[in-house]
Amino acid sequence: MKMEHDLHMTIGEEETSYFKNSRLQEKALVETKPVLQKIVMEMCVALLHPTMTIVDLGCSSSDNTLFFVSNVIKAVSYHLEKFSGHPTELQFFLNDLPGNDFNRVFQSLQRFKNSIDVDHKGGPIPAFYIAGLPSSYYRRLLPHGSVHLFHSSYCLQWRSRLPDGLEGNKRPYLNEGSISIAVTTPPFVVKMYQEQFQKDMLLFLQLRYEELVADGQMVLTFLGRKHDDVYSASLNRLYGLLSLSVQSLVEEGLVEKEKLDSFNLPLYGPSMDEVKAVVERSQQFDISRIKLFETNWDPYDDSEGNDVHDSIQSGINIAMCLRAVMEALFTSHFGESVLDELFNKFAYNVALHLDKEKTKYSVITLSLKKR
């Protein structure tokens, strides 16, 4: 698996594209909007330089990318209007891996700028500039002490790489029959994922510490888990259903068993305690705020109860959402020809699960301030 080449959301505007299937991520941006705007206004007060630099890590290519930009602009505009602050210019860097559909983002910029003018109806609008930054956020991205705010949403559950021993065709296969942590995953493999999370998060914090200005901040939102038990995590249960779907293709002779056994996803959803422990270990940031909220697997189900009104449609919605994220990785390993059948089976398996239990993602949102 070549992360920088194979990991990207499904491009374009087709039915299976990320553009059409990113409502789950949009809901997280809405959830964290008040925190983001509060932090931006705090930074306006403390800003010593006429330019504020903001970086969106793992920006992807749906309307969510510019929704985040719009939220920052609105917060700065509100500050300028209410407090008559000195003029502030905004420099946005949109970061993602090179395979991201940056073209779609930049082709929509003029329409976005027009919408900003309309929304503000003559109010003060800070000058803003938007640039792309194609690279992994597990590397240095910008000069020392140049960034005021880092933002990332639904990204940091991705590891920089698979743990040693889980990559490619290395035998024996340590996680046979599963594509991520499942009930059959040996405890030592779970520990490998945990150690990879710790390495990655420490590296991420070190890199961002170097790039942030004094008192710079970060707002990070990512999939995690509610309880200490890794095996019962809702994220792992969902990917367990995806593993089951691949297993069905193996049984039908559409996928070789070795293809399944040799494939693992570089994903790990940490607990709140694990996140706190890594931040403390880094000794570079103070936690301003940490919160866990839950959101339904089905991005179009906004209900708060425990009932699933249409499990079949929810299964389809969830499968489309996950396919938009996973299609490139699965195409690279299993081939494009099995994708429709795979995600049809996945939708069916999810529907069966939802008939028994309505399940939700656990999402951690974390605000950090540089020491």
C-alpha positions in Angstrom: 0.0 0.0 0.0 1.4 3.4 -1.1 -0.3 5.8 1.2 0.5 9.0 -0.7 -0.7 7.5 -3.9 -3.6 5.3 -2.9 -5.2 7.2 0.0 -7.5 9.9 -1.3 -11.3 10.5 -1.4 -13.1 9.4 -4.6 -12.8 12.3 -7.0 -15.4 13.9 -9.3 -19.1 14.4 -8.8 -20.5 11.0 -9.5 -22.9 9.1 -7.2 -20.0 7.4 -5.4 -17.8 10.5 -5.2 -16.8 12.1 -1.9 -18.4 15.3 -3.1 -21.8 13.5 -3.0 -21.1 11.5 0.1 -19.5 13.8 2.7 -22.4 14.7 5.0 -20.9 12.8 7.9 -17.8 15.1 7.8 -20.1 18.1 7.3 -21.9 17.3 10.5 -18.6 17.3 12.4 -17.8 20.7 11.1 -21.1 22.0 12.3 -20.6 20.5 15.7 -17.2 22.1 16.2 -18.0 25.5 14.6 -18.6 27.4 17.9 -15.3 26.2 19.3 -13.5 27.1 16.1 -15.0 30.6 15.9 -14.3 31.3 19.6 -10.6 30.4 19.0 -10.3 32.5 15.9 -11.7 35.5 17.7 -9.3 35.0 20.5 -6.4 34.9 18.1 -7.7 38.1 16.4 -7.3 39.9 19.8 -3.8 38.5 20.3 -2.6 38.9 16.7 0.7 40.8 16.5 1.1 40.5 12.7 -1.3 41.8 10.0 -1.6 38.4 8.5 -3.2 35.4 10.1 -2.1 32.0 8.7 -4.5 29.1 8.9 -3.9 25.6 7.7 -6.6 23.0 7.0 -4.9 19.5 7.3 -6.5 16.8 5.2 -8.8 19.3 3.5 -10.2 16.8 0.8 -12.3 18.2 -2.0 -15.9 18.5 -1.1 -17.8 21.7 -0.1 -16.7 21.0 3.4 -13.2 22.4 2.6 -14.6 25.9 1.8 -17.2 25.6 4.6 -14.3 25.6 7.1 -12.7 28.6 5.3 -16.0 30.4 5.4 -16.4 29.8 9.2 -13.0 31.4 9.8 -13.8 34.4 7.6 -17.1 34.9 9.4 -15.4 34.9 12.8 -12.8 37.4 11.7 -15.4 39.6 10.1 -17.5 39.6 13.2 -14.5 40.6 15.3 -13.6 43.4 12.9 -17.2 44.7 12.9 -17.7 44.5 16.7 -14.4 45.6 18.0 -13.1 47.7 15.1 -9.8 45.8 15.1 -6.9 46.6 12.9 -7.2 45.2 9.3 -6.4 41.5 9.2 -5.5 39.5 6.1 -6.0 35.8 6.1 -3.7 33.2 4.4 -5.2 29.8 4.0 -3.3 26.7 3.1 -5.3 23.7 2.1 -3.3 20.5 2.8 -3.9 17.0 1.6 -2.0 14.1 -0.1 -1.0 14.7 -3.7 -3.8 12.4 -5.0 -6.5 14.8 -3.6 -8.7 16.5 -6.1 -7.3 20.0 -5.6 -8.6 21.0 -9.1 -12.2 20.8 -8.0 -11.5 23.0 -5.0 -9.8 25.7 -6.9 -12.3 25.6 -9.8 -15.0 26.6 -7.2 -13.1 29.5 -5.6 -14.6 32.3 -7.7 -18.1 31.0 -6.8 -17.1 30.8 -3.2 -15.7 34.4 -3.2 -18.9 35.7 -4.7 -21.0 33.9 -2.0 -18.8 35.5 0.7 -19.6 39.0 -0.8 -23.3 38.2 -0.8 -23.4 36.8 2.7 -21.7 39.8 4.3 -23.9 42.4 2.6 -21.4 45.3 2.9 -19.9 44.3 6.2 -16.2 44.2 6.7 -14.5 41.2 4.9 -10.9 40.5 5.6 -8.7 40.0 2.5 -8.1 36.3 2.1 -5.8 34.2 0.0 -6.0 30.4 -0.6 -3.2 28.1 -1.7 -2.8 24.3 -2.0 -0.3 22.4 0.0 0.0 18.8 -1.3 1.9 16.7 1.2 1.5 14.4 4.2 0.8 16.1 7.5 3.3 13.6 9.0 6.0 15.8 7.5 7.1 19.4 8.0 4.8 21.6 5.8 5.7 25.3 6.5 8.5 27.5 7.9 9.2 27.6 11.6 6.8 29.8 13.6 4.7 30.8 10.7 1.2 29.3 11.4 -1.4 30.7 13.8 -4.0 28.0 13.6 -4.1 24.4 12.4 -7.4 22.7 11.8 -8.1 19.1 10.9 -11.4 17.1 10.7 -11.9 13.4 10.2 -8.2 12.8 9.4 -6.1 11.8 12.4 -7.6 8.4 12.7 -5.4 7.6 9.7 -1.9 6.4 10.5 1.1 7.4 8.6 1.7 3.8 7.6 0.8 0.3 8.7 2.7 -1.1 11.7 5.7 -3.2 10.8 4.6 -6.8 10.0 1.2 -5.9 8.6 2.4 -4.5 5.2 1.9 -6.2 1.9 2.7 -9.8 1.5 4.8 -10.4 4.6 4.0 -13.9 5.9 2.7 -15.2 8.2 -0.3 -12.9 8.0 -0.8 -11.5 11.4 -4.4 -10.4 11.1 -5.8 -13.2 8.9 -9.3 -12.8 7.7 -9.7 -9.1 8.8 -8.9 -5.7 7.3 -8.6 -3.9 10.6 -8.9 -4.5 14.3 -11.6 -7.1 14.8 -12.7 -9.6 17.4 -10.3 -12.2 15.9 -7.3 -9.8 15.9 -4.6 -11.0 18.2 -3.8 -8.7 21.2 -0.2 -8.2 20.0 -1.5 -6.8 16.7 -3.8 -4.4 18.6 -0.7 -3.3 20.5 1.1 -2.7 17.2 -1.7 -0.4 16.1 -1.6 1.4 19.5 2.2 1.9 19.3 1.9 3.2 15.7 -0.8 5.7 16.9 1.6 6.9 19.7 4.5 7.3 17.2 2.4 9.2 14.7 0.7 11.5 17.2 4.0 12.4 18.8 5.5 13.1 15.4 2.4 15.2 14.4 2.6 17.3 17.6 6.3 17.9 17.2 5.9 19.0 13.6 3.1 21.4 14.4 4.9 22.7 17.4 7.7 23.8 15.2 5.4 25.5 12.7 3.1 27.3 15.1 3.7 30.8 16.3 4.0 31.4 20.1 0.6 30.6 21.6 -0.6 29.1 18.3 -3.5 26.8 18.5 -5.0 23.7 16.9 -8.6 22.4 16.5 -8.5 18.6 15.7 -11.5 16.4 15.2 -11.1 12.6 14.5 -12.7 9.3 15.0 -12.0 7.6 18.3 -13.7 5.4 20.7 -15.8 5.8 23.8 -14.5 3.0 26.0 -11.1 1.5 26.8 -12.0 -1.8 25.1 -10.6 -1.7 21.6 -12.5 -4.6 20.3 -15.9 -3.1 21.1 -15.2 0.2 19.4 -17.9 1.3 17.0 -15.3 2.1 14.3 -13.9 -1.4 14.5 -17.4 -2.9 14.5 -18.1 -1.1 11.2 -15.0 -2.3 9.6 -15.7 -5.8 10.9 -18.8 -5.7 8.7 -16.6 -4.6 5.8 -14.3 -7.5 6.5 -17.3 -9.8 6.5 -18.2 -8.5 3.1 -14.8 -9.2 1.7 -14.9 -12.7 3.2 -18.2 -13.3 1.2 -16.3 -12.4 -2.0 -13.6 -14.9 -1.1 -16.2 -17.6 -0.5 -17.7 -16.9 -3.9 -14.3 -17.1 -5.6 -14.3 -13.4 -6.6 -11.4 -12.5 -4.4 -8.4 -14.7 -3.5 -8.1 -15.4 0.2 -4.5 -14.2 0.2 -5.7 -10.8 -1.0 -7.9 -10.5 2.1 -5.3 -11.8 4.5 -2.6 -9.5 3.2 -4.8 -6.3 3.4 -5.0 -4.1 6.5 -6.2 -0.6 6.8 -3.9 2.0 8.5 -6.7 3.1 10.8 -6.8 3.4 14.6 -9.4 5.2 16.7 -7.9 6.1 20.1 -9.7 6.6 23.4 -9.8 10.0 25.2 -7.2 8.7 27.7 -4.8 7.7 25.0 -5.1 11.1 23.4 -4.5 12.9 26.7 -1.5 10.6 27.5 0.2 11.4 24.1 -0.3 15.2 24.5 1.1 15.1 28.0 4.0 13.0 26.9 4.9 15.5 24.1 5.1 18.3 26.7 4.5 20.8 23.9 0.8 21.6 24.2 -1.9 22.4 26.7 -5.3 20.9 26.2 -7.8 23.8 26.1 -10.8 21.5 25.5 -11.4 17.9 24.8 -14.8 16.4 24.2 -16.3 13.2 22.7 -19.6 13.3 20.8 -21.5 10.6 19.0 -23.0 10.7 15.5 -25.0 8.1 13.7 -23.3 5.8 11.3 -25.9 6.9 8.7 -25.0 10.5 7.8 -28.6 11.2 6.8 -30.1 10.0 10.1 -30.3 13.1 12.4 -32.5 11.4 15.0 -31.2 11.1 18.6 -33.1 8.0 19.6 -32.1 4.3 19.3 -34.5 3.4 16.5 -33.5 2.9 12.9 -36.5 3.8 10.7 -35.2 2.3 7.4 -32.3 -0.1 8.0 -32.0 -0.9 4.2 -31.7 2.7 3.2 -29.4 3.4 6.1 -27.2 0.5 5.0 -27.0 2.0 1.5 -26.2 5.5 2.9 -23.4 4.1 5.1 -21.9 2.0 2.3 -21.9 5.0 -0.1 -20.2 7.2 2.6 -17.5 4.6 3.3 -17.0 3.8 -0.4 -16.3 7.5 -1.1 -13.4 7.3 1.4 -12.1 3.8 0.7 -12.6 3.2 -3.0 -9.1 4.2 -4.1 -7.5 1.9 -1.5 -9.7 -1.0 -2.3 -9.3 -0.5 -6.0 -5.5 -0.6 -5.7 -5.5 -3.9 -3.8 -8.6 -5.8 -4.9 -9.3 -4.3 -8.3 -12.1 -2.2 -9.5 -14.2 -5.0 -10.9 -15.4 -6.2 -7.4 -16.2 -2.8 -5.9 -19.9 -2.8 -6.7 -20.5 -6.3 -5.4 -18.4 -5.6 -2.3 -20.2 -2.5 -1.2 -23.6 -4.0 -2.0 -22.8 -6.8 0.4 -21.5 -4.3 2.9 -24.8 -2.3 2.7 -26.7 -5.6 3.3 -24.5 -6.5 6.3 -24.9 -3.1 7.8 -28.7 -3.2 7.4 -28.8 -6.6 9.2 -26.7 -5.0 12.0 -28.9 -2.0 12.3 -32.0 -4.2 12.6 -30.5 -5.4 15.9 -28.7 -2.2 17.1 -28.4 1.4 16.1 -24.7 2.2 16.3 -22.8 5.5 16.4 -19.4 6.8 15.7 -17.4 8.2 18.6 -15.8 11.5 17.6 -13.1 13.3 19.6 -12.7 17.0 19.2 -9.5 18.5 20.7 -8.3 22.1 21.1 -4.6 22.5 21.8 -2.5 25.6 22.6 1.3 25.7 22.1 3.2 26.0 25.4 
